[in-house]
Structure formats: C-alpha cells, structure tokens
Amino acid sequence: MGMRYTLKVYPAGLGRDVYRVIEISGSDNLDRLCRTVLTAFDFIDEHLYEFNMDNKMYRSCCSYKSDPEGNQLSTKTKLEKLQLVKGQKFSLHYDYGDDWMFTINVQKITEELGHTTPRFMKEKGMVKQYPNMDDEDEWDEDDGEDE
C-alpha cells in the first residue's frame, strides 16, 4: 500500500493570493510533480528545474535536479522515497533564467490502495509565466533563421 500526498503549491510570496492544491501518488516521481505543478499554473514545460528539499534556492546539499551531473540527486526519485512529513515545505525552482520559485507545503498524507493520477483539488488566482508578453504574441520557433 502506498501513500498519497495533498500539496499546496504557490509562487514564492503569493501563498495567500495564488495557489493550487493538488493530490499526487507517492509512486509518482519528482518529474511528474513538476509537470503537474506547471500544468496547474498553465506554464509551458520547456526549462530545467530542481526541487530543493530545504526550501532554499541555489543549495546543492538537498537538491534533486532535472539534469543531474555526476552523483547529484535526480528528479527521477519517487515521492515515497523522500520521507515527506505533514507540514514540511520544499520548493520547485523552475526556469533558471526567470527564477520561478514555487513553495510546496505538504498538507496531508493518506494511504492509497493503488496508483491514481494527480488531480487538482483547489485553485486561487493566477500568474503569467511570461508577464511581459501580450496574449497575441507567439513564440517564433524559427527566430534568428533566414528564409
């Protein structure tokens, strides 16, 4: 029997105004958690990221990286291996250029009978991944190439 986690996720400093509450299986890995968070906030998944288990950016001691080098910890790690506890806060540092930092608060841990897909429980507010970009603007994939 595995564990299921209820997590409140919010951009750093916006926990009262912008957040998502998600449930995710302990048998899912940190990569799946990242994709779930990005989907919840309607972000494009195209950048490197890391999870910082001590909730602080730029620390190598407690970081699980999406592109690990050498003996660094990997985001392929399953949530159940992290020994999360209720009330624990950790962070997702996404897009090292824009430095998006999401705080993740473990609200509840329950037993689950079998693996279930992540689901969104509650949401409040919104943020834009690229706030300086107009809604009509589109990314030009051929940018910089001559035709």
C-alpha positions, 0 to 999 in steps of 0.5 A: 500500500502506498501513500498519497500526498495533498500539496499546496503549491504557490509562487514564492510570496503569493501563498495567500493570493495564488495557489493550487492544491493538488493530490499526487501518488507517492509512486509518482516521481519528482518529474511528474510533480513538476509537470503537474505543478506547471500544468496547474499554473498553465506554464509551458514545460520547456526549462530545467528545474530542481526541487530543493528539499530545504526550501532554499534556492541555489543549495546543492546539499538537498537538491534533486535536479532535472539534469543531474551531473555526476552523483547529484540527486535526480528528479527521477526519485519517487515521492515515497522515497523522500520521507515527506512529513505533514507540514514540511515545505520544499520548493520547485525552482523552475526556469533558471533564467526567470527564477520561478520559485514555487513553495510546496507545503505538504498538507496531508498524507493518506494511504492509497490502495493503488496508483491514481493520477494527480488531480487538482483539488483547489485553485486561487488566482493566477500568474503569467509565466511570461508577464511581459508578453501580450496574449497575441504574441507567439513564440517564433520557433524559427527566430534568428533563421533566414528564409 
